[in-house]
């Protein structure tokens, strides 16, 4: 639970630094740039290299892709019905469809399922969430921020996205043996992602933004924290007949709050930054209660 405590402390520190004006207003932009170009790629290079493949891998990896597809379809439909601005629709797709399977997911898995459950969580995160963020995430961010870029432009955005480049390199380097100094360096750089990301989110949080975002925030969090895990449960268990702890953990990961990096990506593309930040911040707090409920439901799988 120390990792969870670290997330909460960094989030509160971010709020206090803004409240007492101890850091410049462009602090989130600086932190986000470091995260995208240094922390996130380092974490990918470190984590993918030690990834182990086990059973149910198809269903584990598919979860994140299905969640994003459901989010894109749902919020596209709702966006039309409610006449939502394109930036708002894009922010909801990104934060509603990308689960925090790493910086909240892994500590929660260890807390509820023990250290042995982390292998499943890493597969879900690396083959699911990381790939979805690096491909569909950056593609949708580009579409909603610039209109409809051509295939060449979308390909350029994807292939030049630092985490995607790191993912390709990491996969190519799996057979290689990292020098010890390189492994230590990657781990230390990767460890900066969670605290810096929560610091950035806390710094950007404005409680005054709640007034104009209650409807959209409620819609996004009900979808992310309740509807998505329910649909995934019905799909995997009654329909596909999947069982076992690996499936429990995969479904548990689908109930995680919005991914921090998804909010950073939305902010970088000017997709309703206040709403994206609220989705992560409020979703993180509420998820401490909803995850307990989902863990109880999934015990029978």
TIBALUM-885379 format. One record per residue (C-alpha): z, x, y. Coordinates in steps of 0.25 Angstrom, whole numbers, plus 2048, in hexadecimal, padded with zeros to 3 digits. Each point is the difference from the previous one (the first is absolute). Layout:
<rs>
<r up="Z" east="X" north="Y"/>
...
</rs>
This chain:
<rs>
<r up="800" east="800" north="800"/>
<r up="800" east="80C" north="809"/>
<r up="7F1" east="7FF" north="803"/>
<r up="803" east="7F1" north="804"/>
<r up="80B" east="805" north="809"/>
<r up="7F7" east="80A" north="806"/>
<r up="7F5" east="7F6" north="803"/>
<r up="80A" east="7F7" north="807"/>
<r up="806" east="80B" north="808"/>
<r up="7F3" east="805" north="805"/>
<r up="7FB" east="7F2" north="804"/>
<r up="80D" east="7FE" north="808"/>
<r up="7FF" east="80E" north="807"/>
<r up="7F1" east="7FC" north="804"/>
<r up="806" east="7F3" north="807"/>
<r up="80B" east="808" north="807"/>
<r up="7F7" east="80B" north="805"/>
<r up="7F7" east="7F6" north="806"/>
<r up="80B" east="7F7" north="805"/>
<r up="806" east="80C" north="808"/>
<r up="7F3" east="807" north="803"/>
<r up="803" east="80D" north="7F9"/>
<r up="7F1" east="802" north="7FC"/>
<r up="7F3" east="7FD" north="808"/>
<r up="7F8" east="7F3" north="7FE"/>
<r up="7F5" east="807" north="7F8"/>
<r up="80A" east="805" north="7F5"/>
<r up="7FA" east="7F6" north="7F6"/>
<r up="7F2" east="805" north="802"/>
<r up="804" east="80E" north="7FE"/>
<r up="809" east="7FD" north="7F3"/>
<r up="7F5" east="7F8" north="7FA"/>
<r up="7F6" east="80B" north="802"/>
<r up="809" east="80A" north="7F9"/>
<r up="802" east="7F6" north="7F5"/>
<r up="7F1" east="7FD" north="7FE"/>
<r up="7FC" east="80F" north="801"/>
<r up="80B" east="807" north="7F9"/>
<r up="80B" east="7F8" north="7FA"/>
<r up="7F8" east="7F6" north="7F8"/>
<r up="7F6" east="80A" north="7FB"/>
<r up="80B" east="80A" north="7FC"/>
<r up="807" east="7F5" north="7F8"/>
<r up="7F3" east="7FC" north="7F9"/>
<r up="7FD" east="80F" north="7FC"/>
<r up="80E" east="801" north="7FA"/>
<r up="801" east="7F2" north="7F9"/>
<r up="7F3" east="7FF" north="7FA"/>
<r up="801" east="80E" north="7FA"/>
<r up="80C" east="7FC" north="7F8"/>
<r up="7FB" east="7F2" north="7FC"/>
<r up="801" east="7FC" north="7F2"/>
<r up="7F8" east="7F5" north="7F9"/>
<r up="806" east="7F6" north="7F7"/>
<r up="7FE" east="7F2" north="7FA"/>
<r up="7FC" east="7F4" north="808"/>
<r up="7F9" east="809" north="80A"/>
<r up="7F5" east="7F6" north="803"/>
<r up="80A" east="7F5" north="804"/>
<r up="809" east="80A" north="807"/>
<r up="7F4" east="805" north="809"/>
<r up="7FA" east="7F2" north="801"/>
<r up="80C" east="7FA" north="807"/>
<r up="7FD" east="806" north="80E"/>
<r up="7F2" east="7FD" north="7FF"/>
<r up="802" east="7F1" north="7FD"/>
<r up="80B" east="7FF" north="80B"/>
<r up="7F6" east="805" north="80A"/>
<r up="7F5" east="7F7" north="7FC"/>
<r up="80A" east="7F4" north="800"/>
<r up="804" east="804" north="80E"/>
<r up="7F2" east="802" north="805"/>
<r up="7FC" east="7F2" north="7FB"/>
<r up="80C" east="7F9" north="804"/>
<r up="801" east="805" north="80F"/>
<r up="7F1" east="7FF" north="802"/>
<r up="802" east="7F1" north="7FC"/>
<r up="80C" east="7FE" north="808"/>
<r up="7FA" east="808" north="80C"/>
<r up="7F5" east="7F6" north="801"/>
<r up="809" east="7F4" north="7FE"/>
<r up="80A" east="805" north="80B"/>
<r up="7F5" east="806" north="809"/>
<r up="808" east="80E" north="7FF"/>
<r up="7FA" east="80B" north="808"/>
<r up="7F9" east="80B" north="7F8"/>
<r up="80A" east="80B" north="803"/>
<r up="80C" east="7F6" north="7FB"/>
<r up="7F8" east="7FD" north="7F3"/>
<r up="7FD" east="80E" north="7FD"/>
<r up="80F" east="804" north="802"/>
<r up="804" east="7F5" north="7F7"/>
<r up="7F6" east="804" north="7F5"/>
<r up="805" east="80F" north="801"/>
<r up="80F" east="7FD" north="800"/>
<r up="7FF" east="7F4" north="7F7"/>
<r up="7F7" east="807" north="7F5"/>
<r up="806" east="80E" north="7FF"/>
<r up="80E" east="801" north="7FA"/>
<r up="80A" east="80B" north="803"/>
<r up="800" east="805" north="7F2"/>
<r up="804" east="80E" north="803"/>
<r up="80B" east="802" north="80B"/>
<r up="807" east="7F2" north="7FD"/>
<r up="7FA" east="7FE" north="7F2"/>
<r up="804" east="80D" north="7F9"/>
<r up="80F" east="7FF" north="805"/>
<r up="801" east="7F2" north="7FD"/>
<r up="7FA" east="802" north="7F2"/>
<r up="80A" east="80B" north="7FD"/>
<r up="80C" east="7F7" north="805"/>
<r up="7FC" east="7F4" north="7F8"/>
<r up="7F9" east="806" north="7F3"/>
<r up="805" east="80F" north="800"/>
<r up="7F9" east="80D" north="801"/>
<r up="7F8" east="7FD" north="7F4"/>
<r up="7F8" east="7F5" north="807"/>
<r up="7FB" east="80A" north="80B"/>
<r up="7F4" east="804" north="7F7"/>
<r up="7FA" east="7F2" north="801"/>
<r up="803" east="7FF" north="80F"/>
<r up="7F8" east="80D" north="802"/>
<r up="7F4" east="7FB" north="7F9"/>
<r up="800" east="7F3" north="807"/>
<r up="802" east="807" north="80D"/>
<r up="7F5" east="80C" north="7FE"/>
<r up="7F5" east="7F8" north="7F8"/>
<r up="803" east="7F3" north="808"/>
<r up="806" east="801" north="80E"/>
<r up="7FB" east="80D" north="804"/>
<r up="7F2" east="7FD" north="7FC"/>
<r up="7FF" east="7F3" north="806"/>
<r up="806" east="805" north="80D"/>
<r up="7F6" east="80C" north="800"/>
<r up="7F4" east="7F7" north="7FD"/>
<r up="801" east="7F1" north="803"/>
<r up="80B" east="802" north="80A"/>
<r up="7F9" east="809" north="809"/>
<r up="7F3" east="7F8" north="7FE"/>
<r up="806" east="7F3" north="805"/>
<r up="807" east="807" north="80B"/>
<r up="7F3" east="805" north="805"/>
<r up="7F9" east="7F2" north="7FE"/>
<r up="80B" east="7F9" north="808"/>
<r up="801" east="80A" north="80B"/>
<r up="7F1" east="802" north="803"/>
<r up="7F9" east="7F4" north="7FB"/>
<r up="7F8" east="803" north="7F4"/>
<r up="7FC" east="80F" north="7FF"/>
<r up="7F5" east="803" north="7F7"/>
<r up="801" east="806" north="7F2"/>
<r up="7FE" east="80E" north="805"/>
<r up="80B" east="7FE" north="80B"/>
<r up="80A" east="7FA" north="7F6"/>
<r up="7FD" east="80C" north="7F6"/>
<r up="802" east="80A" north="80B"/>
<r up="80E" east="7FA" north="803"/>
<r up="804" east="800" north="7F1"/>
<r up="7FB" east="80D" north="7FD"/>
<r up="806" east="807" north="80C"/>
<r up="80D" east="7F9" north="7FF"/>
<r up="80A" east="80B" north="7FD"/>
<r up="808" east="7F9" north="7F5"/>
<r up="7F3" east="7FD" north="7F9"/>
<r up="7FB" east="80E" north="801"/>
<r up="80E" east="805" north="7FA"/>
<r up="7FF" east="7F6" north="7F5"/>
<r up="7F2" east="805" north="7FC"/>
<r up="806" east="80E" north="800"/>
<r up="80C" east="7FD" north="7F9"/>
<r up="7F8" east="7F9" north="7F4"/>
<r up="7F7" east="80D" north="7FF"/>
<r up="80C" east="809" north="800"/>
<r up="808" east="7F8" north="7F5"/>
<r up="7FC" east="80B" north="7F5"/>
<r up="804" east="80B" north="80A"/>
<r up="80E" east="806" north="800"/>
<r up="806" east="800" north="80E"/>
<r up="808" east="80C" north="805"/>
<r up="80F" east="7FE" north="802"/>
<r up="7FF" east="802" north="80E"/>
<r up="7F5" east="7F6" north="802"/>
<r up="807" east="7F6" north="7F8"/>
<r up="80D" east="801" north="809"/>
<r up="7F7" east="800" north="80D"/>
<r up="7F9" east="7F3" north="7FC"/>
<r up="80D" east="7F9" north="7FC"/>
<r up="807" east="804" north="80D"/>
<r up="7F4" east="7FB" north="808"/>
<r up="7FF" east="7F4" north="7F8"/>
<r up="80E" east="7FD" north="801"/>
<r up="7FE" east="7FE" north="810"/>
<r up="7F8" east="7F4" north="7FE"/>
<r up="80B" east="7F6" north="7FD"/>
<r up="80A" east="804" north="80B"/>
<r up="7F4" east="802" north="80B"/>
<r up="7FA" east="7F2" north="7FC"/>
<r up="80D" east="7F9" north="801"/>
<r up="803" east="807" north="80D"/>
<r up="7F2" east="7FC" north="806"/>
<r up="802" east="7F1" north="7FB"/>
<r up="80E" east="7FF" north="806"/>
<r up="7FB" east="806" north="80D"/>
<r up="7F5" east="7F6" north="801"/>
<r up="809" east="7F4" north="7FD"/>
<r up="802" east="7F6" north="80B"/>
<r up="808" east="7F4" north="7FD"/>
<r up="7F9" east="7FA" north="80C"/>
<r up="7F4" east="800" north="7F8"/>
<r up="806" east="7F6" north="7F6"/>
<r up="7FE" east="7F5" north="80A"/>
<r up="7F1" east="800" north="800"/>
<r up="7FF" east="804" north="7F1"/>
<r up="809" east="7F6" north="7F8"/>
<r up="7F5" east="7F8" north="7FA"/>
<r up="7F7" east="80C" north="7FC"/>
<r up="80C" east="808" north="7FB"/>
<r up="806" east="7F5" north="7F8"/>
<r up="7F2" east="7FD" north="7FA"/>
<r up="7FE" east="80F" north="7FD"/>
<r up="80E" east="802" north="7F9"/>
<r up="800" east="7F3" north="7F8"/>
<r up="7F3" east="805" north="7FB"/>
<r up="804" east="80E" north="7FD"/>
<r up="80E" east="7FE" north="7FB"/>
<r up="7FF" east="7F3" north="7F9"/>
<r up="7F2" east="7FC" north="7FD"/>
<r up="7FA" east="80D" north="7FB"/>
<r up="80A" east="803" north="7F6"/>
<r up="800" east="7F2" north="7FB"/>
<r up="7F1" east="800" north="7FE"/>
<r up="800" east="80E" north="7F9"/>
<r up="80B" east="7FB" north="7F7"/>
<r up="7F8" east="7F4" north="7FC"/>
<r up="7F4" east="808" north="7FE"/>
<r up="806" east="80B" north="7F8"/>
<r up="80A" east="7F9" north="7F8"/>
<r up="7FC" east="7F2" north="7FC"/>
<r up="7F1" east="802" north="801"/>
<r up="7FE" east="80E" north="7FB"/>
<r up="80C" east="800" north="7F7"/>
<r up="805" east="80E" north="805"/>
<r up="80F" east="804" north="7FD"/>
<r up="809" east="80C" north="800"/>
<r up="807" east="808" north="80B"/>
<r up="7F3" east="806" north="805"/>
<r up="7FB" east="7F3" north="804"/>
<r up="80E" east="7FC" north="806"/>
<r up="7FF" east="80C" north="809"/>
<r up="7F2" east="7FD" north="803"/>
<r up="803" east="7F2" north="805"/>
<r up="80D" east="805" north="807"/>
<r up="7F7" east="80A" north="808"/>
<r up="7F7" east="7F4" north="804"/>
<r up="80C" east="7FA" north="806"/>
<r up="803" east="80C" north="809"/>
<r up="7FF" east="7FE" north="810"/>
<r up="7F4" east="804" north="807"/>
<r up="7FC" east="80F" north="800"/>
<r up="804" east="808" north="80C"/>
<r up="7F3" east="808" north="800"/>
<r up="7F8" east="7F2" north="800"/>
<r up="807" east="7FD" north="80D"/>
<r up="7FD" east="80E" north="805"/>
<r up="7F2" east="7FE" north="7FD"/>
<r up="7FF" east="7F3" north="807"/>
<r up="807" east="806" north="80C"/>
<r up="7F6" east="80B" north="800"/>
<r up="7F4" east="7F6" north="800"/>
<r up="807" east="7F7" north="80B"/>
<r up="802" east="7F5" north="7F6"/>
<r up="80B" east="7F8" north="806"/>
<r up="80A" east="80B" north="800"/>
<r up="80C" east="7F7" north="803"/>
<r up="7FE" east="7F7" north="7F5"/>
<r up="7FD" east="80C" north="7F6"/>
<r up="80D" east="806" north="804"/>
<r up="808" east="7F4" north="7FF"/>
<r up="7FA" east="7FD" north="7F2"/>
<r up="805" east="80E" north="7FB"/>
<r up="80E" east="7FF" north="807"/>
<r up="804" east="7F2" north="7FD"/>
<r up="7F9" east="800" north="7F3"/>
<r up="809" east="80D" north="7FC"/>
<r up="80D" east="7F9" north="803"/>
<r up="7FC" east="7F2" north="7F9"/>
<r up="7FB" east="808" north="7F4"/>
<r up="80E" east="805" north="7FD"/>
<r up="803" east="7F1" north="7FC"/>
<r up="7F3" east="7FC" north="7FA"/>
<r up="7FF" east="80C" north="7F7"/>
<r up="80D" east="7FD" north="7FA"/>
<r up="7FB" east="7F1" north="7FD"/>
<r up="7F3" east="805" north="7FA"/>
<r up="807" east="80B" north="7F8"/>
<r up="808" east="7F5" north="7FA"/>
<r up="7F4" east="7F7" north="7FD"/>
<r up="7F9" east="80B" north="7F9"/>
<r up="80B" east="804" north="7F6"/>
<r up="7FA" east="7F6" north="7F6"/>
<r up="7F3" east="806" north="7FF"/>
</rs>
